[in-house]
Structure formats: structure tokens, C-alpha cells
Amino acid sequence: MKLISASAAKQKGLPRYFTGKKCKRGHLTERRVVGGACVKCSLLAVEKYNAT
Ligand SMILES: [Zn+2]
């Protein structure tokens, strides 16, 4: 994954950016431009939602 800042991603119209830093739950992955949530955390939230 290439490093791209939130503002650079926004300028390019990309849905996600990647800082190379871990999220608060320790995932090293892309983050959403809208809301800033890590993609993995978002997926986990959806799975949790679907499971209940
Ligand atoms: Zn995360």
C-alpha cells in the first residue's frame, strides 16, 4: 500500500487514504477519507452488526 495523506486522497477523489500508522486497535491498513475510520475496524463493525 502506498502512503497517501487524507488531504491528498481527497484531492484525487479517492475513498481511502493510508498513513502507514496503526489505528487505535492496531490495524495497519487504509483509512476512510469520510470519517477517518480504519477499513478493518469498519469491516469488524459491520460483521458485529450483522451478527446481532
Ligand atoms: Zn482498525
mmCIF file of the protein (N, C-alpha, C, O) and its ligand, coordinates in Angstrom:
data_MODEL
# 
_entry.id   MODEL 
# 
loop_
_entity.id 
_entity.type 
_entity.pdbx_number_of_molecules 
1 polymer     1 
2 non-polymer 1 
# 
_entity_poly.entity_id                      1 
_entity_poly.type                           'polypeptide(L)' 
_entity_poly.nstd_linkage                   no 
_entity_poly.nstd_monomer                   no 
_entity_poly.pdbx_seq_one_letter_code       MKLISASAAKQKGLPRYFTGKKCKRGHLTERRVVGGACVKCSLLAVEKYNAT 
_entity_poly.pdbx_seq_one_letter_code_can   MKLISASAAKQKGLPRYFTGKKCKRGHLTERRVVGGACVKCSLLAVEKYNAT 
_entity_poly.pdbx_strand_id                 A 
# 
loop_
_entity_poly_seq.entity_id 
_entity_poly_seq.num 
_entity_poly_seq.mon_id 
_entity_poly_seq.hetero 
1 1  MET n 
1 2  LYS n 
1 3  LEU n 
1 4  ILE n 
1 5  SER n 
1 6  ALA n 
1 7  SER n 
1 8  ALA n 
1 9  ALA n 
1 10 LYS n 
1 11 GLN n 
1 12 LYS n 
1 13 GLY n 
1 14 LEU n 
1 15 PRO n 
1 16 ARG n 
1 17 TYR n 
1 18 PHE n 
1 19 THR n 
1 20 GLY n 
1 21 LYS n 
1 22 LYS n 
1 23 CYS n 
1 24 LYS n 
1 25 ARG n 
1 26 GLY n 
1 27 HIS n 
1 28 LEU n 
1 29 THR n 
1 30 GLU n 
1 31 ARG n 
1 32 ARG n 
1 33 VAL n 
1 34 VAL n 
1 35 GLY n 
1 36 GLY n 
1 37 ALA n 
1 38 CYS n 
1 39 VAL n 
1 40 LYS n 
1 41 CYS n 
1 42 SER n 
1 43 LEU n 
1 44 LEU n 
1 45 ALA n 
1 46 VAL n 
1 47 GLU n 
1 48 LYS n 
1 49 TYR n 
1 50 ASN n 
1 51 ALA n 
1 52 THR n 
# 
loop_
_struct_asym.id 
_struct_asym.entity_id 
A 1 
B 2 
# 
loop_
_chem_comp.id 
_chem_comp.type 
_chem_comp.mon_nstd_flag 
ALA 'L-peptide linking' y 
ARG 'L-peptide linking' y 
ASN 'L-peptide linking' y 
CYS 'L-peptide linking' y 
GLN 'L-peptide linking' y 
GLU 'L-peptide linking' y 
GLY 'peptide linking'   y 
HIS 'L-peptide linking' y 
ILE 'L-peptide linking' y 
LEU 'L-peptide linking' y 
LYS 'L-peptide linking' y 
MET 'L-peptide linking' y 
PHE 'L-peptide linking' y 
PRO 'L-peptide linking' y 
SER 'L-peptide linking' y 
THR 'L-peptide linking' y 
TYR 'L-peptide linking' y 
VAL 'L-peptide linking' y 
ZN  non-polymer         . 
# 
_pdbx_entity_nonpoly.entity_id   2 
_pdbx_entity_nonpoly.name        ? 
_pdbx_entity_nonpoly.comp_id     ZN 
# 
_pdbx_nonpoly_scheme.asym_id         B 
_pdbx_nonpoly_scheme.entity_id       2 
_pdbx_nonpoly_scheme.mon_id          ZN 
_pdbx_nonpoly_scheme.ndb_seq_num     1 
_pdbx_nonpoly_scheme.pdb_seq_num     101 
_pdbx_nonpoly_scheme.auth_seq_num    101 
_pdbx_nonpoly_scheme.pdb_mon_id      ZN 
_pdbx_nonpoly_scheme.auth_mon_id     ZN 
_pdbx_nonpoly_scheme.pdb_strand_id   A 
_pdbx_nonpoly_scheme.pdb_ins_code    . 
# 
loop_
_atom_site.group_PDB 
_atom_site.id 
_atom_site.type_symbol 
_atom_site.label_atom_id 
_atom_site.label_alt_id 
_atom_site.label_comp_id 
_atom_site.label_asym_id 
_atom_site.label_entity_id 
_atom_site.label_seq_id 
_atom_site.pdbx_PDB_ins_code 
_atom_site.Cartn_x 
_atom_site.Cartn_y 
_atom_site.Cartn_z 
_atom_site.occupancy 
_atom_site.B_iso_or_equiv 
_atom_site.pdbx_formal_charge 
_atom_site.auth_seq_id 
_atom_site.auth_comp_id 
_atom_site.auth_asym_id 
_atom_site.auth_atom_id 
_atom_site.pdbx_PDB_model_num 
ATOM   1   N  N  . MET A 1 1  ? 0.840   -1.196  0.000  1.00 0.00 ? 1   MET A N  1 
ATOM   2   C  CA . MET A 1 1  ? 0.000   0.000   0.000  1.00 0.00 ? 1   MET A CA 1 
ATOM   3   C  C  . MET A 1 1  ? 0.876   1.247   0.000  1.00 0.00 ? 1   MET A C  1 
ATOM   4   O  O  . MET A 1 1  ? 1.859   1.323   0.737  1.00 0.00 ? 1   MET A O  1 
ATOM   5   N  N  . LYS A 1 2  ? 0.521   2.205   -0.814 1.00 0.00 ? 2   LYS A N  1 
ATOM   6   C  CA . LYS A 1 2  ? 1.260   3.460   -0.871 1.00 0.00 ? 2   LYS A CA 1 
ATOM   7   C  C  . LYS A 1 2  ? 0.771   4.405   0.204  1.00 0.00 ? 2   LYS A C  1 
ATOM   8   O  O  . LYS A 1 2  ? -0.413  4.433   0.538  1.00 0.00 ? 2   LYS A O  1 
ATOM   9   N  N  . LEU A 1 3  ? 1.702   5.179   0.742  1.00 0.00 ? 3   LEU A N  1 
ATOM   10  C  CA . LEU A 1 3  ? 1.315   6.190   1.707  1.00 0.00 ? 3   LEU A CA 1 
ATOM   11  C  C  . LEU A 1 3  ? 0.617   7.334   0.977  1.00 0.00 ? 3   LEU A C  1 
ATOM   12  O  O  . LEU A 1 3  ? 1.106   7.829   -0.038 1.00 0.00 ? 3   LEU A O  1 
ATOM   13  N  N  . ILE A 1 4  ? -0.506  7.735   1.496  1.00 0.00 ? 4   ILE A N  1 
ATOM   14  C  CA . ILE A 1 4  ? -1.205  8.897   0.937  1.00 0.00 ? 4   ILE A CA 1 
ATOM   15  C  C  . ILE A 1 4  ? -1.962  9.589   2.056  1.00 0.00 ? 4   ILE A C  1 
ATOM   16  O  O  . ILE A 1 4  ? -2.670  8.950   2.834  1.00 0.00 ? 4   ILE A O  1 
ATOM   17  N  N  . SER A 1 5  ? -1.804  10.890  2.124  1.00 0.00 ? 5   SER A N  1 
ATOM   18  C  CA . SER A 1 5  ? -2.447  11.622  3.209  1.00 0.00 ? 5   SER A CA 1 
ATOM   19  C  C  . SER A 1 5  ? -3.931  11.790  2.928  1.00 0.00 ? 5   SER A C  1 
ATOM   20  O  O  . SER A 1 5  ? -4.387  11.636  1.795  1.00 0.00 ? 5   SER A O  1 
ATOM   21  N  N  . ALA A 1 6  ? -4.659  12.102  3.960  1.00 0.00 ? 6   ALA A N  1 
ATOM   22  C  CA . ALA A 1 6  ? -6.100  12.278  3.814  1.00 0.00 ? 6   ALA A CA 1 
ATOM   23  C  C  . ALA A 1 6  ? -6.411  13.392  2.821  1.00 0.00 ? 6   ALA A C  1 
ATOM   24  O  O  . ALA A 1 6  ? -7.309  13.256  1.990  1.00 0.00 ? 6   ALA A O  1 
ATOM   25  N  N  . SER A 1 7  ? -5.671  14.485  2.907  1.00 0.00 ? 7   SER A N  1 
ATOM   26  C  CA . SER A 1 7  ? -5.957  15.617  2.013  1.00 0.00 ? 7   SER A CA 1 
ATOM   27  C  C  . SER A 1 7  ? -5.599  15.280  0.572  1.00 0.00 ? 7   SER A C  1 
ATOM   28  O  O  . SER A 1 7  ? -6.307  15.686  -0.350 1.00 0.00 ? 7   SER A O  1 
ATOM   29  N  N  . ALA A 1 8  ? -4.490  14.529  0.362  1.00 0.00 ? 8   ALA A N  1 
ATOM   30  C  CA . ALA A 1 8  ? -4.101  14.137  -0.989 1.00 0.00 ? 8   ALA A CA 1 
ATOM   31  C  C  . ALA A 1 8  ? -5.138  13.192  -1.586 1.00 0.00 ? 8   ALA A C  1 
ATOM   32  O  O  . ALA A 1 8  ? -5.484  13.304  -2.762 1.00 0.00 ? 8   ALA A O  1 
ATOM   33  N  N  . ALA A 1 9  ? -5.631  12.259  -0.771 1.00 0.00 ? 9   ALA A N  1 
ATOM   34  C  CA . ALA A 1 9  ? -6.650  11.326  -1.238 1.00 0.00 ? 9   ALA A CA 1 
ATOM   35  C  C  . ALA A 1 9  ? -7.932  12.071  -1.616 1.00 0.00 ? 9   ALA A C  1 
ATOM   36  O  O  . ALA A 1 9  ? -8.584  11.760  -2.612 1.00 0.00 ? 9   ALA A O  1 
ATOM   37  N  N  . LYS A 1 10 ? -8.264  13.048  -0.801 1.00 0.00 ? 10  LYS A N  1 
ATOM   38  C  CA . LYS A 1 10 ? -9.463  13.854  -1.055 1.00 0.00 ? 10  LYS A CA 1 
ATOM   39  C  C  . LYS A 1 10 ? -9.330  14.573  -2.393 1.00 0.00 ? 10  LYS A C  1 
ATOM   40  O  O  . LYS A 1 10 ? -10.264 14.600  -3.195 1.00 0.00 ? 10  LYS A O  1 
ATOM   41  N  N  . GLN A 1 11 ? -8.150  15.155  -2.618 1.00 0.00 ? 11  GLN A N  1 
ATOM   42  C  CA . GLN A 1 11 ? -7.908  15.888  -3.864 1.00 0.00 ? 11  GLN A CA 1 
ATOM   43  C  C  . GLN A 1 11 ? -8.055  14.983  -5.076 1.00 0.00 ? 11  GLN A C  1 
ATOM   44  O  O  . GLN A 1 11 ? -8.543  15.409  -6.123 1.00 0.00 ? 11  GLN A O  1 
ATOM   45  N  N  . LYS A 1 12 ? -7.626  13.716  -4.928 1.00 0.00 ? 12  LYS A N  1 
ATOM   46  C  CA . LYS A 1 12 ? -7.699  12.774  -6.042 1.00 0.00 ? 12  LYS A CA 1 
ATOM   47  C  C  . LYS A 1 12 ? -9.044  12.084  -6.137 1.00 0.00 ? 12  LYS A C  1 
ATOM   48  O  O  . LYS A 1 12 ? -9.290  11.306  -7.059 1.00 0.00 ? 12  LYS A O  1 
ATOM   49  N  N  . GLY A 1 13 ? -9.907  12.368  -5.187 1.00 0.00 ? 13  GLY A N  1 
ATOM   50  C  CA . GLY A 1 13 ? -11.231 11.763  -5.203 1.00 0.00 ? 13  GLY A CA 1 
ATOM   51  C  C  . GLY A 1 13 ? -11.234 10.317  -4.754 1.00 0.00 ? 13  GLY A C  1 
ATOM   52  O  O  . GLY A 1 13 ? -12.148 9.560   -5.081 1.00 0.00 ? 13  GLY A O  1 
ATOM   53  N  N  . LEU A 1 14 ? -10.194 9.927   -3.992 1.00 0.00 ? 14  LEU A N  1 
ATOM   54  C  CA . LEU A 1 14 ? -10.125 8.551   -3.508 1.00 0.00 ? 14  LEU A CA 1 
ATOM   55  C  C  . LEU A 1 14 ? -10.967 8.383   -2.238 1.00 0.00 ? 14  LEU A C  1 
ATOM   56  O  O  . LEU A 1 14 ? -11.097 9.319   -1.450 1.00 0.00 ? 14  LEU A O  1 
ATOM   57  N  N  . PRO A 1 15 ? -11.537 7.188   -2.044 1.00 0.00 ? 15  PRO A N  1 
ATOM   58  C  CA . PRO A 1 15 ? -12.347 6.964   -0.851 1.00 0.00 ? 15  PRO A CA 1 
ATOM   59  C  C  . PRO A 1 15 ? -11.525 6.682   0.397  1.00 0.00 ? 15  PRO A C  1 
ATOM   60  O  O  . PRO A 1 15 ? -12.017 6.812   1.518  1.00 0.00 ? 15  PRO A O  1 
ATOM   61  N  N  . ARG A 1 16 ? -10.245 6.287   0.192  1.00 0.00 ? 16  ARG A N  1 
ATOM   62  C  CA . ARG A 1 16 ? -9.427  5.885   1.338  1.00 0.00 ? 16  ARG A CA 1 
ATOM   63  C  C  . ARG A 1 16 ? -8.040  6.507   1.278  1.00 0.00 ? 16  ARG A C  1 
ATOM   64  O  O  . ARG A 1 16 ? -7.566  6.882   0.206  1.00 0.00 ? 16  ARG A O  1 
ATOM   65  N  N  . TYR A 1 17 ? -7.400  6.614   2.422  1.00 0.00 ? 17  TYR A N  1 
ATOM   66  C  CA . TYR A 1 17 ? -6.015  7.067   2.486  1.00 0.00 ? 17  TYR A CA 1 
ATOM   67  C  C  . TYR A 1 17 ? -5.233  6.128   3.382  1.00 0.00 ? 17  TYR A C  1 
ATOM   68  O  O  . TYR A 1 17 ? -5.814  5.287   4.068  1.00 0.00 ? 17  TYR A O  1 
ATOM   69  N  N  . PHE A 1 18 ? -3.920  6.270   3.376  1.00 0.00 ? 18  PHE A N  1 
ATOM   70  C  CA . PHE A 1 18 ? -3.074  5.369   4.154  1.00 0.00 ? 18  PHE A CA 1 
ATOM   71  C  C  . PHE A 1 18 ? -1.896  6.136   4.733  1.00 0.00 ? 18  PHE A C  1 
ATOM   72  O  O  . PHE A 1 18 ? -1.094  6.718   4.002  1.00 0.00 ? 18  PHE A O  1 
ATOM   73  N  N  . THR A 1 19 ? -1.807  6.126   6.052  1.00 0.00 ? 19  THR A N  1 
ATOM   74  C  CA . THR A 1 19 ? -0.772  6.909   6.717  1.00 0.00 ? 19  THR A CA 1 
ATOM   75  C  C  . THR A 1 19 ? 0.457   6.083   7.072  1.00 0.00 ? 19  THR A C  1 
ATOM   76  O  O  . THR A 1 19 ? 1.511   6.645   7.366  1.00 0.00 ? 19  THR A O  1 
ATOM   77  N  N  . GLY A 1 20 ? 0.339   4.754   7.050  1.00 0.00 ? 20  GLY A N  1 
ATOM   78  C  CA . GLY A 1 20 ? 1.441   3.902   7.477  1.00 0.00 ? 20  GLY A CA 1 
ATOM   79  C  C  . GLY A 1 20 ? 1.476   3.739   8.987  1.00 0.00 ? 20  GLY A C  1 
ATOM   80  O  O  . GLY A 1 20 ? 2.371   3.090   9.530  1.00 0.00 ? 20  GLY A O  1 
ATOM   81  N  N  . LYS A 1 21 ? 0.498   4.331   9.664  1.00 0.00 ? 21  LYS A N  1 
ATOM   82  C  CA . LYS A 1 21 ? 0.415   4.194   11.122 1.00 0.00 ? 21  LYS A CA 1 
ATOM   83  C  C  . LYS A 1 21 ? -0.735  3.270   11.488 1.00 0.00 ? 21  LYS A C  1 
ATOM   84  O  O  . LYS A 1 21 ? -1.719  3.154   10.757 1.00 0.00 ? 21  LYS A O  1 
ATOM   85  N  N  . LYS A 1 22 ? -0.594  2.620   12.625 1.00 0.00 ? 22  LYS A N  1 
ATOM   86  C  CA . LYS A 1 22 ? -1.654  1.724   13.081 1.00 0.00 ? 22  LYS A CA 1 
ATOM   87  C  C  . LYS A 1 22 ? -2.835  2.512   13.632 1.00 0.00 ? 22  LYS A C  1 
ATOM   88  O  O  . LYS A 1 22 ? -2.672  3.609   14.165 1.00 0.00 ? 22  LYS A O  1 
ATOM   89  N  N  . CYS A 1 23 ? -4.018  1.938   13.497 1.00 0.00 ? 23  CYS A N  1 
ATOM   90  C  CA . CYS A 1 23 ? -5.187  2.559   14.107 1.00 0.00 ? 23  CYS A CA 1 
ATOM   91  C  C  . CYS A 1 23 ? -5.162  2.246   15.598 1.00 0.00 ? 23  CYS A C  1 
ATOM   92  O  O  . CYS A 1 23 ? -4.278  1.535   16.074 1.00 0.00 ? 23  CYS A O  1 
ATOM   93  N  N  . LYS A 1 24 ? -6.123  2.772   16.320 1.00 0.00 ? 24  LYS A N  1 
ATOM   94  C  CA . LYS A 1 24 ? -6.106  2.591   17.774 1.00 0.00 ? 24  LYS A CA 1 
ATOM   95  C  C  . LYS A 1 24 ? -6.285  1.130   18.183 1.00 0.00 ? 24  LYS A C  1 
ATOM   96  O  O  . LYS A 1 24 ? -5.973  0.758   19.314 1.00 0.00 ? 24  LYS A O  1 
ATOM   97  N  N  . ARG A 1 25 ? -6.788  0.305   17.265 1.00 0.00 ? 25  ARG A N  1 
ATOM   98  C  CA . ARG A 1 25 ? -6.927  -1.125  17.571 1.00 0.00 ? 25  ARG A CA 1 
ATOM   99  C  C  . ARG A 1 25 ? -5.766  -1.947  17.015 1.00 0.00 ? 25  ARG A C  1 
ATOM   100 O  O  . ARG A 1 25 ? -5.761  -3.174  17.119 1.00 0.00 ? 25  ARG A O  1 
ATOM   101 N  N  . GLY A 1 26 ? -4.790  -1.272  16.429 1.00 0.00 ? 26  GLY A N  1 
ATOM   102 C  CA . GLY A 1 26 ? -3.589  -1.976  15.989 1.00 0.00 ? 26  GLY A CA 1 
ATOM   103 C  C  . GLY A 1 26 ? -3.631  -2.507  14.570 1.00 0.00 ? 26  GLY A C  1 
ATOM   104 O  O  . GLY A 1 26 ? -2.776  -3.310  14.198 1.00 0.00 ? 26  GLY A O  1 
ATOM   105 N  N  . HIS A 1 27 ? -4.596  -2.086  13.763 1.00 0.00 ? 27  HIS A N  1 
ATOM   106 C  CA . HIS A 1 27 ? -4.633  -2.490  12.361 1.00 0.00 ? 27  HIS A CA 1 
ATOM   107 C  C  . HIS A 1 27 ? -3.738  -1.573  11.532 1.00 0.00 ? 27  HIS A C  1 
ATOM   108 O  O  . HIS A 1 27 ? -3.805  -0.349  11.638 1.00 0.00 ? 27  HIS A O  1 
ATOM   109 N  N  . LEU A 1 28 ? -2.902  -2.193  10.707 1.00 0.00 ? 28  LEU A N  1 
ATOM   110 C  CA . LEU A 1 28 ? -2.078  -1.390  9.808  1.00 0.00 ? 28  LEU A CA 1 
ATOM   111 C  C  . LEU A 1 28 ? -2.718  -1.463  8.424  1.00 0.00 ? 28  LEU A C  1 
ATOM   112 O  O  . LEU A 1 28 ? -2.363  -2.315  7.610  1.00 0.00 ? 28  LEU A O  1 
ATOM   113 N  N  . THR A 1 29 ? -3.639  -0.584  8.174  1.00 0.00 ? 29  THR A N  1 
ATOM   114 C  CA . THR A 1 29 ? -4.384  -0.627  6.915  1.00 0.00 ? 29  THR A CA 1 
ATOM   115 C  C  . THR A 1 29 ? -4.903  0.751   6.540  1.00 0.00 ? 29  THR A C  1 
ATOM   116 O  O  . THR A 1 29 ? -4.671  1.736   7.241  1.00 0.00 ? 29  THR A O  1 
ATOM   117 N  N  . GLU A 1 30 ? -5.610  0.798   5.421  1.00 0.00 ? 30  GLU A N  1 
ATOM   118 C  CA . GLU A 1 30 ? -6.109  2.091   4.942  1.00 0.00 ? 30  GLU A CA 1 
ATOM   119 C  C  . GLU A 1 30 ? -7.217  2.630   5.855  1.00 0.00 ? 30  GLU A C  1 
ATOM   120 O  O  . GLU A 1 30 ? -7.855  1.897   6.611  1.00 0.00 ? 30  GLU A O  1 
ATOM   121 N  N  . ARG A 1 31 ? -7.407  3.931   5.744  1.00 0.00 ? 31  ARG A N  1 
ATOM   122 C  CA . ARG A 1 31 ? -8.492  4.572   6.483  1.00 0.00 ? 31  ARG A CA 1 
ATOM   123 C  C  . ARG A 1 31 ? -9.442  5.257   5.507  1.00 0.00 ? 31  ARG A C  1 
ATOM   124 O  O  . ARG A 1 31 ? -9.045  5.651   4.410  1.00 0.00 ? 31  ARG A O  1 
ATOM   125 N  N  . ARG A 1 32 ? -10.670 5.391   5.910  1.00 0.00 ? 32  ARG A N  1 
ATOM   126 C  CA . ARG A 1 32 ? -11.646 6.060   5.059  1.00 0.00 ? 32  ARG A CA 1 
ATOM   127 C  C  . ARG A 1 32 ? -11.473 7.568   5.142  1.00 0.00 ? 32  ARG A C  1 
ATOM   128 O  O  . ARG A 1 32 ? -11.262 8.127   6.218  1.00 0.00 ? 32  ARG A O  1 
ATOM   129 N  N  . VAL A 1 33 ? -11.566 8.219   3.980  1.00 0.00 ? 33  VAL A N  1 
ATOM   130 C  CA . VAL A 1 33 ? -11.484 9.681   3.945  1.00 0.00 ? 33  VAL A CA 1 
ATOM   131 C  C  . VAL A 1 33 ? -12.666 10.266  4.723  1.00 0.00 ? 33  VAL A C  1 
ATOM   132 O  O  . VAL A 1 33 ? -12.516 11.226  5.479  1.00 0.00 ? 33  VAL A O  1 
ATOM   133 N  N  . VAL A 1 34 ? -13.834 9.671   4.523  1.00 0.00 ? 34  VAL A N  1 
ATOM   134 C  CA . VAL A 1 34 ? -15.033 10.119  5.229  1.00 0.00 ? 34  VAL A CA 1 
ATOM   135 C  C  . VAL A 1 34 ? -15.073 9.467   6.605  1.00 0.00 ? 34  VAL A C  1 
ATOM   136 O  O  . VAL A 1 34 ? -15.297 8.261   6.712  1.00 0.00 ? 34  VAL A O  1 
ATOM   137 N  N  . GLY A 1 35 ? -14.861 10.235  7.638  1.00 0.00 ? 35  GLY A N  1 
ATOM   138 C  CA . GLY A 1 35 ? -14.939 9.718   8.992  1.00 0.00 ? 35  GLY A CA 1 
ATOM   139 C  C  . GLY A 1 35 ? -13.602 9.324   9.586  1.00 0.00 ? 35  GLY A C  1 
ATOM   140 O  O  . GLY A 1 35 ? -13.430 9.350   10.804 1.00 0.00 ? 35  GLY A O  1 
ATOM   141 N  N  . GLY A 1 36 ? -12.632 8.952   8.716  1.00 0.00 ? 36  GLY A N  1 
ATOM   142 C  CA . GLY A 1 36 ? -11.295 8.632   9.197  1.00 0.00 ? 36  GLY A CA 1 
ATOM   143 C  C  . GLY A 1 36 ? -11.163 7.273   9.856  1.00 0.00 ? 36  GLY A C  1 
ATOM   144 O  O  . GLY A 1 36 ? -10.131 6.975   10.456 1.00 0.00 ? 36  GLY A O  1 
ATOM   145 N  N  . ALA A 1 37 ? -12.206 6.435   9.754  1.00 0.00 ? 37  ALA A N  1 
ATOM   146 C  CA . ALA A 1 37 ? -12.153 5.122   10.393 1.00 0.00 ? 37  ALA A CA 1 
ATOM   147 C  C  . ALA A 1 37 ? -11.271 4.174   9.591  1.00 0.00 ? 37  ALA A C  1 
ATOM   148 O  O  . ALA A 1 37 ? -11.255 4.223   8.361  1.00 0.00 ? 37  ALA A O  1 
ATOM   149 N  N  . CYS A 1 38 ? -10.543 3.316   10.287 1.00 0.00 ? 38  CYS A N  1 
ATOM   150 C  CA . CYS A 1 38 ? -9.733  2.313   9.613  1.00 0.00 ? 38  CYS A CA 1 
ATOM   151 C  C  . CYS A 1 38 ? -10.655 1.304   8.924  1.00 0.00 ? 38  CYS A C  1 
ATOM   152 O  O  . CYS A 1 38 ? -11.731 0.982   9.429  1.00 0.00 ? 38  CYS A O  1 
ATOM   153 N  N  . VAL A 1 39 ? -10.214 0.812   7.763  1.00 0.00 ? 39  VAL A N  1 
ATOM   154 C  CA . VAL A 1 39 ? -11.065 -0.066  6.957  1.00 0.00 ? 39  VAL A CA 1 
ATOM   155 C  C  . VAL A 1 39 ? -11.400 -1.350  7.713  1.00 0.00 ? 39  VAL A C  1 
ATOM   156 O  O  . VAL A 1 39 ? -12.532 -1.830  7.664  1.00 0.00 ? 39  VAL A O  1 
ATOM   157 N  N  . LYS A 1 40 ? -10.408 -1.899  8.413  1.00 0.00 ? 40  LYS A N  1 
ATOM   158 C  CA . LYS A 1 40 ? -10.629 -3.134  9.164  1.00 0.00 ? 40  LYS A CA 1 
ATOM   159 C  C  . LYS A 1 40 ? -11.628 -2.924  10.290 1.00 0.00 ? 40  LYS A C  1 
ATOM   160 O  O  . LYS A 1 40 ? -12.514 -3.750  10.511 1.00 0.00 ? 40  LYS A O  1 
ATOM   161 N  N  . CYS A 1 41 ? -11.479 -1.817  10.995 1.00 0.00 ? 41  CYS A N  1 
ATOM   162 C  CA . CYS A 1 41 ? -12.423 -1.514  12.069 1.00 0.00 ? 41  CYS A CA 1 
ATOM   163 C  C  . CYS A 1 41 ? -13.834 -1.402  11.506 1.00 0.00 ? 41  CYS A C  1 
ATOM   164 O  O  . CYS A 1 41 ? -14.797 -1.855  12.126 1.00 0.00 ? 41  CYS A O  1 
ATOM   165 N  N  . SER A 1 42 ? -13.951 -0.792  10.324 1.00 0.00 ? 42  SER A N  1 
ATOM   166 C  CA . SER A 1 42 ? -15.257 -0.648  9.694  1.00 0.00 ? 42  SER A CA 1 
ATOM   167 C  C  . SER A 1 42 ? -15.840 -2.016  9.379  1.00 0.00 ? 42  SER A C  1 
ATOM   168 O  O  . SER A 1 42 ? -17.017 -2.271  9.633  1.00 0.00 ? 42  SER A O  1 
ATOM   169 N  N  . LEU A 1 43 ? -15.000 -2.908  8.817  1.00 0.00 ? 43  LEU A N  1 
ATOM   170 C  CA . LEU A 1 43 ? -15.459 -4.248  8.483  1.00 0.00 ? 43  LEU A CA 1 
ATOM   171 C  C  . LEU A 1 43 ? -15.899 -4.994  9.740  1.00 0.00 ? 43  LEU A C  1 
ATOM   172 O  O  . LEU A 1 43 ? -16.939 -5.651  9.755  1.00 0.00 ? 43  LEU A O  1 
ATOM   173 N  N  . LEU A 1 44 ? -15.087 -4.882  10.796 1.00 0.00 ? 44  LEU A N  1 
ATOM   174 C  CA . LEU A 1 44 ? -15.421 -5.553  12.055 1.00 0.00 ? 44  LEU A CA 1 
ATOM   175 C  C  . LEU A 1 44 ? -16.742 -5.037  12.600 1.00 0.00 ? 44  LEU A C  1 
ATOM   176 O  O  . LEU A 1 44 ? -17.552 -5.801  13.125 1.00 0.00 ? 44  LEU A O  1 
ATOM   177 N  N  . ALA A 1 45 ? -16.949 -3.739  12.470 1.00 0.00 ? 45  ALA A N  1 
ATOM   178 C  CA . ALA A 1 45 ? -18.191 -3.140  12.958 1.00 0.00 ? 45  ALA A CA 1 
ATOM   179 C  C  . ALA A 1 45 ? -19.379 -3.690  12.185 1.00 0.00 ? 45  ALA A C  1 
ATOM   180 O  O  . ALA A 1 45 ? -20.434 -3.957  12.759 1.00 0.00 ? 45  ALA A O  1 
ATOM   181 N  N  . VAL A 1 46 ? -19.199 -3.858  10.868 1.00 0.00 ? 46  VAL A N  1 
ATOM   182 C  CA . VAL A 1 46 ? -20.282 -4.395  10.029 1.00 0.00 ? 46  VAL A CA 1 
ATOM   183 C  C  . VAL A 1 46 ? -20.564 -5.846  10.419 1.00 0.00 ? 46  VAL A C  1 
ATOM   184 O  O  . VAL A 1 46 ? -21.719 -6.250  10.552 1.00 0.00 ? 46  VAL A O  1 
ATOM   185 N  N  . GLU A 1 47 ? -19.484 -6.630  10.602 1.00 0.00 ? 47  GLU A N  1 
ATOM   186 C  CA . GLU A 1 47 ? -19.658 -8.038  10.967 1.00 0.00 ? 47  GLU A CA 1 
ATOM   187 C  C  . GLU A 1 47 ? -20.382 -8.153  12.308 1.00 0.00 ? 47  GLU A C  1 
ATOM   188 O  O  . GLU A 1 47 ? -21.273 -8.984  12.483 1.00 0.00 ? 47  GLU A O  1 
ATOM   189 N  N  . LYS A 1 48 ? -19.983 -7.316  13.230 1.00 0.00 ? 48  LYS A N  1 
ATOM   190 C  CA . LYS A 1 48 ? -20.604 -7.322  14.551 1.00 0.00 ? 48  LYS A CA 1 
ATOM   191 C  C  . LYS A 1 48 ? -22.079 -6.965  14.416 1.00 0.00 ? 48  LYS A C  1 
ATOM   192 O  O  . LYS A 1 48 ? -22.941 -7.567  15.057 1.00 0.00 ? 48  LYS A O  1 
ATOM   193 N  N  . TYR A 1 49 ? -22.349 -5.977  13.573 1.00 0.00 ? 49  TYR A N  1 
ATOM   194 C  CA . TYR A 1 49 ? -23.716 -5.523  13.373 1.00 0.00 ? 49  TYR A CA 1 
ATOM   195 C  C  . TYR A 1 49 ? -24.556 -6.661  12.788 1.00 0.00 ? 49  TYR A C  1 
ATOM   196 O  O  . TYR A 1 49 ? -25.684 -6.904  13.216 1.00 0.00 ? 49  TYR A O  1 
ATOM   197 N  N  . ASN A 1 50 ? -23.971 -7.362  11.784 1.00 0.00 ? 50  ASN A N  1 
ATOM   198 C  CA . ASN A 1 50 ? -24.691 -8.445  11.117 1.00 0.00 ? 50  ASN A CA 1 
ATOM   199 C  C  . ASN A 1 50 ? -24.908 -9.632  12.040 1.00 0.00 ? 50  ASN A C  1 
ATOM   200 O  O  . ASN A 1 50 ? -25.883 -10.367 11.883 1.00 0.00 ? 50  ASN A O  1 
ATOM   201 N  N  . ALA A 1 51 ? -24.015 -9.827  12.999 1.00 0.00 ? 51  ALA A N  1 
ATOM   202 C  CA . ALA A 1 51 ? -24.084 -10.980 13.883 1.00 0.00 ? 51  ALA A CA 1 
ATOM   203 C  C  . ALA A 1 51 ? -25.175 -10.817 14.942 1.00 0.00 ? 51  ALA A C  1 
ATOM   204 O  O  . ALA A 1 51 ? -25.653 -11.799 15.509 1.00 0.00 ? 51  ALA A O  1 
ATOM   205 N  N  . THR A 1 52 ? -25.552 -9.592  15.195 1.00 0.00 ? 52  THR A N  1 
ATOM   206 C  CA . THR A 1 52 ? -26.539 -9.378  16.251 1.00 0.00 ? 52  THR A CA 1 
ATOM   207 C  C  . THR A 1 52 ? -27.944 -9.238  15.707 1.00 0.00 ? 52  THR A C  1 
ATOM   208 O  O  . THR A 1 52 ? -28.888 -9.053  16.476 1.00 0.00 ? 52  THR A O  1 
HETATM 209 ZN ZN . ZN  B 2 .  ? -8.663  -0.574  12.911 1.00 0.00 2 101 ZN  A ZN 1 
# 
